[in-house]
Amino acid sequence: MLKNTLVAAIALALLAVAHAAPATRPAPAPSTWTPDNGNGTYTNPIFYDEFSDPDLIRVGDWFYLTGTTMHSMPGLPVLRSKDLVNWEFVTYVADRLDFGPAYRLEEGKDIYGQGIWAPSLRYHNGTFYIFTNVNGRGTQVYSATDPRGPWKHHEMKRGLHDLSVLFDDDGRTWVVWGHQDMHLAQLNDDLTDIVPGTEKVLFAKDAGMGEGAHFYKINGKYYIISANYMGGFRTPAARADHVDGPYEVNQTISQDEDFGALPANIFGGDREHPTIYPARPTAKHRATLHQGGIVLTQAGEWWGFSMMDANSVGRLLGLSPVTWKDGWPWFGLPGNLTRTPRTWTKPKTAAPQPVRVPFERSDDFSGTTLKPIWEWNHAPVDGKWSLAERPGFLRLHTLPATSFWDARNTLTQRAIGPQSTPTVSLDVAGLQVGDVAGLGLQNLPYAALGVERTADGLHLALVDQGRGTTVRVPLDLPLDQQGGAAQRVWLRADCNFFTEQARFSYSTDGSRFVPVGEPFTMVYQTITFQGIRYGLFGYNTTQREGGWVDVDAVDVAQPYPRGLMRPIPYGRAVQLTAFGRDDGLHGDGAGLGRGVPTSFKVRDMGLGRAALGVGSRWLSVDDAGKVDLRAGRPGAAQSFQWIETPTGELVLLSLVTHRYLRIDPATGTITADSPGPVPDGSDGVRLVWRTAGS
């Protein structure tokens, strides 16, 4: 029932977004997700596409960021920013990863869910370093004096699981790695091995530490920040006066923060028999911010970064204000430690930064190189794809494969949420018998809509691995101007990462699209450790090399690039209804309570904050979190950070308590004492707002 309520709320929120009244200070509508709200605030996630296992450093006035890319190539992206909110692409560090047939999808082998993961990004004495894991190999080390490259590369003599490196100020280099107990050792000067006799176990298995270490020295103390998924995702930290300990453990500096996201589907089964269990919303937070670290800005502010397993769009990056208390770097604000506001003020910078996004998603393949958004599913066969054979097209030659899963030279890009629709235009004249080419959703389970050429002609084939079905439709192409059959087909996948449903369709004229098969259910899973990726593919099912497909263009439309967020209705009057109820905030001469929602005027308090008034009185919060109506000029006690959850409900964060306004579902008592909304909306924190009279 709660699941249906949330889905219905999303549908209503989408309708509200489409018909939203303009803000009093409108800004140009973005065409893609950006966390920058244009008013001095940002909204998480920093990217609405996957960026997992992040590591982030500052060098001068630039921040640099890298993360996991697993089997996708090129790998190890480096992004840079001056404000931690607006990022630009710099380079891929690892152009190709190839340690044998599995890396090339040969001999029936693959490295799905393996490859490059959990990198440690560092800067020391004028050189950038990235240390990263590769399954079954020694730790890979990349180095460069310029982050744009060239990057040198060598392999260490052993692999160090989820490592983090610290260049100490005494000239020694330390590394921590492992799960729960964690190991410490000194690295030799050429960074090829640990120094014999320096390895030490730091923690007991039950001390509360996890994995995914981030190792720092701050004001003379050593800190290790980790991620623990045992008993629920959280971020433990440890500190010591000496590098080898003893370490004191704080089991939670970040916990339970999912920004009020809709619970995701759950993966079961295995690679050959994937099973999806529908989400069951509860009051317990499940997939929350966890693996990450901290960084100090030039302005002296500390910020945290971490990821969360959002849903089938993948792992998303969150930015958190950090509050130091009792010598610990807590994610969150004073009064609400461990919790990260979805919307908050941007980090201070010397000068305002322009809105930037690191990737351009649509592509007409008119360039001489692939755009940075693209990555191959494994190491590509270079002679079997081209941007030059037919200028303005991506040509994929078909190679032998049994399915989309093991098709070589599949070109992929990360899906972007909360909704997006890739449409690919194909010229299929070059397909030979046995060839199939098209658009796929790479994941477990996967789905792929392809154009097949058989001895009987062309067909569309939709493979749904989750259902174990293939739906085939004859493809009747219209005649071209010369009287022959046209060879152009458009394939589309409408992906909704709220409902985790995708719907495939096709067109023979580029305008009228016909649905194919049933909706495909998407899920995030920890076999490949990736969310949905859009894939362009071509392969031959007869165990031979076939012809080719020419991809003319890919368009990735984003119907709601701001998600379900609406402009704050400054200068308007709004009614605030409790989520899932008919009543809400009621204010009159008798005071404040729960009842028929009354109209509150919305005053702009700057930085995305609002005061809410009835007549001459304003919604006010005292230090204990009590909420009432008070007369006078609104100030901090009357200011709320206006925050909308990913599913479109409003939550109001008090600037006094740094906690959220809550209408107790049982008693109707109104307080500002909630740490944040629970997933199923049962705590009275979520509000549904509409302008009065609408």
N, C-alpha and C positions, 0 to 999 in steps of 0.2 A: 504493500500500500504506500509506504513512504517512497519507494522507488518511483511509483507512478506519480506521486505528488511532485517529486523533484523534476521528473521529465515534463510534467504539465507546466511547472513553473518556468522551465527553460523555454518552452514554446511561447508562453506569455511574455517572457523577457525578450525573446527574439522579435515578437510583434511590437513591443515597446521600443526596442532599438530602432526598428524600421520607421517608426512614427514619432521618434523622440523630438521634443521641442528643442530648438537650438540653445546653446549656452549663451550667456550674456556677452562673452568674449570668445567667439568662435575661432577655432584654429583650423587650418587646412586638414581635411580628412586624410589620414594615412592610407596607403594601399596595402600595407602589410603591418604585422604586429610590431610595435615599438613600445618599450617600457616607459619611455619619456612622455609624460602627460602634458608637457608644454607650459606648466604652471609652477615649476620648481619642485615637482614631485615625480616619483616613478611608481610603476606598478609591476609587481612580480607576475609571471616569470620574466627574467631578463631576455630570454629568447623563448618563443612559443614552439620551438623545435628542439630536438634532443641535443643536450650538451652534458654528457655524463662524466663522472670522476674528475671534476674541475680542479685545476691548480692555477693559482693566480699570484703574481708578484708585481711590485712597483720598481721601476728603474727610472730615476729622475721624475719627470712629471707624466710619464706614461705607465699605464698598467698593461700587463701582458697575461694572456689566458690561453691555456691549452686543455685538452681533455681526451677521453677515450674514443677510439674509432674502430676498435675490434678488427674485423676482417676487411673492412672497407678501405679502398685505396684510391688516391693517396691518403695518408693518414697523418695524425698529429697536427691539427690546424693550430696556427698561432693567430690570435686576434689581439688588437690593442685598443685602449681607450684612455681618455683623460678624466672621465668622471664615473667610471664603473657602470654606467648606464648605456651609453652610446658606444658601440663597438664597430671596428672596421677590420676586414680581413687583411692579414699580412702575407701568410704563406702556408703551405703544407710542408712539414719538416721531412716526413718519410714519403718520398715519391712512390716507392714500391717496396713491398715486403715479400720476399721470396726465399723460403728455405726448403723448397721441395715441391713435389706434385700436389700436395693438399692445398698449397697456397695458390695454385693455378687451376684448381678444380679438375685435376687429372687423376686417372686411375681410380675413379670412384671415390676419391677422398676430398675433404673440404676442411676449412677452418672456421666455419660459421660458429660464432660465439667465442672465438679465440682471436689471436692476432695481438694488436696493441691495446693495452689497457692500463689504467691507474698511473698516468705519468706524473713525475715530480719535476716541476719547472723551477729552475734556480738561476741566479746571476752572481758571478764572482769574478773579481779582478778583470772586468771588461769582457767577460765571456758569458753567453747564455748557455745553459745546460738543460737537457731534458733526459731524465732517466725513466725508462718505461719497461713494463713487463711484456713478454711474449711467451705464450705457452710452450713449455718444453725446451726453452732456450735460456741462455744467460741473459741477464738484464742488458737491454740495449741503451747505449749512451750516445746522444747527439749533442753537438756543440757548435757554436757560431759566435763570432764577434758582432755580427749584424743579424737581427732576428729575421730579416728577409733572406738570409743565406749568403753564401753557401753553407750548408750544415755538414760537418764531419760526423763520422759514425764509427763506433766500435762496439764490440760485445764483451761484457764482463765474463769472468770465469764461472760465475754461478748466478742463478736467478734469485732475486730477492722480492718476495711476494708483497705487493702493495707498499713499495718502499717510499721513503721520504728522506731527502739528503739535507744536511746542514753543514755549510761552510762556517766553521767557528772562527772567532776573531783571534784565536791563538795560532792559526795556520793549519789546524787539523780539520779533517773532513769526516763527518759522522753520518751514519745511515741507520734508520730504524725500519723494521719490516715485520710482517707476520700478522697472525690473527690471535687475538686475546692475550697471549703471553708476551708477544712482541720481543724481537731481538734487536740489540744494539751492537754496532761494530764500527771501527775506524776504517776508512777507505785509504788505499795507498795513493801515492801522489799522482799516478797516471790513471786513476779511476778504473782500474781493471779488476780489482779484487779487494777483499777485506784484508786488513793487516793481521797476520797470525797471532792468536792469543788475545785478541781484543773483543771477541764475540761474547755477548752476555745476554741472558734472559732477564727482561725487566719486570714482568708482572706474573703473578699467579693467574691461572686460567680463569678463576672466578673473581678477579679484581674489578671487572666491569669494563675493561677496554675492549675494543673491537678490532677493526682493520682499517685500511685506507688512511694510513697515517699522514699527518702534516706536522713537520718538526720545525720548531722555532726557538730562537734565543731572544728574549725580550727583557730588557733591563736587568741583565745578568742572570735571569732564571731560564731554565729549559722547559719548554712546553711541547707536549705531543697531543694533538687533536685527532680523534679517530671516529669511526662510525660503527655502531653496534646494532645489529638487527635482532638479537636475541631478546624476546619479550617485547618487541615493538621497536621500530626505528628510532634511534636517538643518537646524540653526539656526546660521547664521553671525552674528557680531557685529563691530562696528568701534568704535574709540574714537579721540578726538583731544583735544588741549588747547584747540583753537579750533574754533568752530562750522563754519568752512569748511575745516578740515583743516590739515595732511594727516592722513588716517585710517589707523590700523593695523588690519588685518583678522585676526580669529580665525575660522577657517573652520568651527569646530564647538564650540558650547557645549552643544548637545544633539543626540544622534544615536542611532539604532537602538533607540529605546524604543517597543515595541508592547505591553508588559505580558504578553507571551506569548500574544497573541490568535491565533485561528485565521486563517490566510491567507484572503483574501476572493476571490470571483469577480472576473473581469476583464472590463470592458466593451470591446466592439469595434463596428465599424460606425458608423452615423450615426443621426439621428433617425428616418428612415423605415425603416431596416433595421438595428435594433439586434441585436448578436450578443453572446452571453455565453460566455466561456471559463472552464472550471472552474479553481479554484485548484489550484496545484501546490506543496504545502509544500516549502520548502527551508530551509537554514540561514541564508539571507540575509534580513535584515529589509527589508521593502518599504515598507509604509505606516506611518510612525512619527510620533511627535510632531514638529511643526515650527513652524508659524506662531504666534507669540505674543510675550509680553513679560514684564516683571518689575514687582513692586510691593513697597513697603516698608510693613510693619505698624507700628502704634503701639508695639509691643513691641520694635521694632528688628530684626525678622526680614525677610529678603528671600525672596520666593516667586516662582516662575515659573508662567506659564499658557501653554498652547499646545494645539493641536488635532491630531488624527490622523484620517486617512481609515480609519475602522474597518472597515466593510463596508456592506451595504445599509441599515443603520440610519442611516448618515450620518456626519458628522464629529463626533467626541466631544471634550469638553474635559477636559484633564488639568491637575492641580495638582502642582507640583514644588518641593521644597525647593531653595534656591539657596545655593551655596557660593562665596564670593568668594576667588579665589586669583590672585595675580600681577596684581591689578587687573581681573580678568574675572569676570563673574557666571555661573558654571557652573551649569547645571541638574544636580542630583544631590547626593550626599553625599561628604564627604572619603573618598578611596580609591576612589571609583567615579563620577568626574565624567562628565558627559554622559548618565548613565542615571538615570531616575526610578523610585523604588520605587512599586509599585502601591498598597501600603498603608504609611502612615507616620503619625507623630504630627501632630495638628492644629495649626494656628497658635495661638500664645498669645494669649489675650484676657483683658481685665480680669475678665470674668465668663463662666461657661459659657453657651453659646448653645443654645436649644432646636432640635430637629430640625425643619427646614422644607423644603418643596419648593415651587417657584415656580408649578406648574400643577396643576389638577385636571382629569383627562382625561375621565372619564365625565360625561354631561350628560343631564338630562331636559328641558331647554329650558323650565323653569318660570320663568326670570328674564325680565326685560324687555330685557336686553342679552346679547350672546354672551359666554361665558367667554373669558378671555384666551388659552386654549389654541388657539382657533380663528383661522385666517387664510384669506382667500379666495385662490383660485389666481391671480386677476388682480383689477383694480379691479371691484367688483361692480356689478350693475345694481340700484340700491337699491329700486326699486319692484317688483322681482320676487322678493323674499324677505321673510319676515315672521315675527316671534315673536308678533305681536298678532292676526293674522287668525283663528288658532285657538289660544287660550292653552294653554300646555303643550306645544306642538308647534312645530317649525321647518317652515315651509312654503316649499318651493322651487317657483316657477313654471317650467315648462319653456320654454326658448328654443331657437331653431334651432341645430343643431350636427350634425356628421357623426360625431363620436366622443366618448368620454370626454375625450380630449386637448384638444379645442377647445370643450368644454362650458363655458359661462359660469356664474357663481355656484356653482362647486364649492367647498364649504367643507371645509377641510383642517386636519389637525393632524399634527405630527411623530410618527412611529412611535417607540415606546420599546422598548428591548431589556432583556435578551437575548431574551426571548420575550414576545409580547403578542397578544391576541385581541380585536379590535374586533367587537362585535355591534351591529347597528343594527335597530331596530324601525320598520317603515314601515306607514303606512296608504296604500294605493294606489288608493283609491276615486276620487280626483280625476284619475287618468291618463286621457288621451285617446288615440285611435289615433295611433300614431307616437311616443308618449312612451316613454322608458326612464329609469328612476331606480333608484339603489341605492348600493352601496358599492364604491369603487375603491381601488387601490393606485397612487398617482400617482408615476410615475418613468419612466425609459426603460430597458427596456421597461416598459409599464404593464399592469395587469390590472384588469378591472372586472366585477363581478357585478351585473346589473341586472334589474329587472322590466320587461318590454316589454308594452305593450298594442297588439295588432293587431286587425284585423277579425275574427280567429278567436278572440280572447280573450287571456288572459294567458300569457306565457312567461317563463322565466328565460333569460338570455343571459350566458354567461361569455366575455368577450373576453380573449385572451392575446396581447398584441402580440408577445411574444418568439417564440411558435410561429407567429404569423400565423393563429390559429384562433379560431372562435367556436362554442361548444357551447351548443345550445338544448335546454331541457327544458320540456315543458308544465307549467303551474302549475295544479294542481287544488286550489282552496281549499275548506276544509270549510264546511258550512252554519253560519250563526250561529243564535242562539236564536229568531230570527224566521223561520227557514227559508230565508233568502236566503244568498247566498255571502258569507262573511267577506272582509274586505279588508285583513287584517293579515298581513304577511310579515316574517320575521326573516332577515337576511343576516349571514354571519360570515366572517372571514378569520383563520385560525390562522397566525401569522407567527413563524417560528423564525429568528432572525438568527445562530445558530450554523451551521445547515445552509443558510441563505439559501433556504429553501423556505417557500411559503405555500400553504395549502389552503383553498379556499372551500367553504362549505356553506350550506344554507338550511333554514328550518323554517316550518311553517304553524301551529304551536301554541306556539312559544317554548321547547320543551324537547327535542324530538327533531330533530336536525339531520342532513340528508342531504348527503353530499359531491357536488360538481359538478365535472366535468372532472378534469384532471390537476393535480398540484401545479405552482405557478407559481414559477419561478426568479428570485430577486431579485439585484440588483447595485447597487453604487455607481458613479456615472459622472460625468464632468466636462463634460457638456453642459448639464445644468440645475444642476450643483453642489449637488445635494441628495440626501438619502437618501429612503427610502420615506416617503410621507405618506398617511395615511388620508383618503379623500375622500368626501363625501356629494354626490351629483350628481343632476341631472334635466335632460334635454334632449329635443328633438323632432327626429326624423329626416326629417320631411317639409317642412323649410324653412319652417316656420311656428311661431308660438307655440301651445303646446298647453294642457294642464291643469296639474296640480300634484301634488306628493307631499308628504305630511305625515310628518315624522320625529318619532316619539314619544320615542325615547331612543337614546342611544349608550352602551354599556358597554364599557370597555377593561379587560379582565381581564389580570392579570400573574401567571401561575402560579408564577413563580420571581422574586419582586421583589428578592431578594438575589443574583440570578444563581445561580451554582453554588457560592457560598460556604456553608460550614457552620460552625456554632459551633466555636470552638477547644476541643478535648476536654480541658480542664484536669482534673486529678485522675484521668484515665484512662490506660490504656496503649495505645499505637498501634504498628502495624507500618508501615514505610515502604519501599515497593517502587519500584524504578526504573521510570520510565515506559517502557512497551513491553517490559519484561523480567519474568522471574519472580523475580529476586533483588533485593536491595536492601541497606539498612543492617543490618549484623550486628555485634553487640557481645557479647563474653563475656570471660572471664578472660584470654584471649590477646590481647585488644585489639579494635580496630575495623577492619572491612573490609567487602568486598562478599561477600554470601552469602545464605543463607536469612534473610529478614527476622526479626529478633528484636523483642521487645516493649520499647518505650521508654516510661517514665512521663513524663507531660507536666506540668510545674510552671508555674504562672502567675507570670511575671516582671513583670506590669503592662504597660499600653499595648499590648496585643495581642501580647506577646512570650512566648516559651516557652523553658524549659530541658528537655532530653531526657536522661533518665537510665536507666542499667542498673545495678541493684543500688545500690551506694553511689557510683558514678561517673557523670560527666556528659559529654555531648558538648561538647568544648571547642575553641576556635580560638585560635591564637597570632597574633602580628603579621604573620607571613609567610603566613598562611592555612592552616597545617598543622592538621589536625583529628585529635583523639584523644580518649580517655576519661580523665578525671581525677577524683580523689576530692576531697571538700571541699564547702563550701557554694557553690552556683551564684551567679555574678555576671555581669559584663558579658561575660567571655570565654565564658560558657556560654549567653548569651542570643541568641535568634534572633527576628527579626520574622517572624511567621507570616503568609505571604502566599499567597493562592490566585490562580492565573491565571484569566482569563475562561473558559477551558475546563475549569476545575475541578481542575487539578493543584496540588500544594503546592510552593512554593519557599521556602527558608529563608535569610533575609538575616542574616549575621553582624553583630553590633553592633561587633565589633573591626575587621573589614576593610571593612564596608559592601558586601561582595560575597557571592555566593550559594554555598551548599554544592553540591558537584558530585561525582558518582561517575563517574570517567572510564570511558567505555564500553569502551575498549580495555584498560586496565590494571587497572581497579577501584580506583585510587587515589582517596582521598577528601580533598578540599581545599575551602576556602572562598575561591575566587579567581575565580569567574565573574562577569562584568559583568551577566549576566541570561540568561534562557532564550531559545534560538533558536526560530524559528517551528515547525520540524518536530520538535522534541523530541529531536534527535540528540546533544545535548551532555551528557546525564546530569544536568541541573539539575532537571528536573521529577520529582516524587515523587508516588506515589499512596498516600494514607494510609487506613487503616481501623483501627477500634478492635480491640484484641486479642480474639479469640474471635468477632468478628462475621463 
